[in-house]
């Protein structure tokens, strides 16, 4: 289910996180479907359980999964996943915009790229 590429420059926890994010967003894991426990996945992938724990924690912070103590971690419901993904994308957007502003991009150029002078076109 989860594949790792040891030649990838990204850390292992990010690869795990991205794999699960793709599985959940694409419907490969149904809402409320249980993910392998930290220990199960660590044994399966032959990596440190702390790496899995970090990936799961970040997925939970992004609203992609949820955890029930004593029961495990589960794929989030689509509405919650969408909300979590939107919040993450907006955070990324804010970060990118602030970098562009520091590099000297004009407000007008930003608005043009967003899609209109008053903001995003609907």
N, C-alpha and C positions, 0 to 999 in steps of 0.2 A: 504494500500500500504506500509506504513512504520510502523514497529512494534518496540516498545521499551521494553527492559527487565530491570526492575528496580533493579534486583539482579545482573546484569552485573557490573563488577568493572569499566568498561570504562565510561567516562562521556557521558551524553545524546547527546551532539553535535557530538561526535565521532560515536555513534551508528547511528545517522541520516545520517552523512556523509558516513559511510560504507554501509548503506542500499541503498542510492542513487547511490553510486559508483557501487555496485553489479547490481542494476537495469539497469544502463546505459551500463556497460560493457557487460552484458549478453543479451542486446537487449530488455529488459523489458520496457525500455523507448526508443522510436525512436529518432534519431537525430532531433534536433530542436523542440522536444515536450516540451511544457510548464510545468514547475514544479508549484506546488501550491505556492501562494504568502507566504511571511513570516507570515503575519497575519493569512491567511487561515490555514496553517499547525500548527501554534502555537495554534489556537483555536481547531483544530481537535485533537491534541495531549495533549491539556491542559497544555502547558508549556510556559515559558517565550519566547517572540519573539526574544530576544537577543541570545538565544540558537540556534534558527533556523538560524538567521543572521550569526552567527559564522560558522555553518556548511556550509552554502551556500558560504560564503567568502572563506573558505578553499577549497571547491570543485572548485570554480572559479580559485583560485591560482594554483590548480593542473591541470587545463585545462579540467576538467570533465564537467563543465557547463559553460555557459556564461550568462551575464546579459545585458539586454537592458533597460536603464533608462526609467521609465514610462511604460514599457511593461511587465517586469518580468524576471524570470530566465528560461533558457532552457537547455535541454540536448545537450551536444556538439556533433559535427559531429565525426564519428568514427575515422577518421584520426587524428583529433585534440585531441580526448580522448586518443588514443594510444600514441601520442607524449607526452601528459601531464602525462600519466601513466608511460611511459618510463623514463621521467625526474624525476618523484617521486621515482621510483625504483632505479635509478642510485644514487640519493641523499641518499636513505636508504642504498644502497650498500657501498657508500663512508663512511658513518657513521659507519657501521658494520666493514668494513675493518680497519678503524682507531682504533676502539676498540680492534680488534684482534691483531693489531700491538702493541698496548700498553700492551697487555697481553703476548706478546712475540712470536706470531706465525711467522714462517719464510716466506720469500718471496716465497721460493720453495713450501711450503705447500699451500700457497694461489694460486699460479699458477697451482699446481696439481689439486686443487679443482675447479678452473675455467675451466680447461679442456685442458691444454697444456702448454708447456714451454713458448710459445710466446704470450699467451693470450687465448681468447675464440676460440674454434674450430668452423669453419663455414662449 
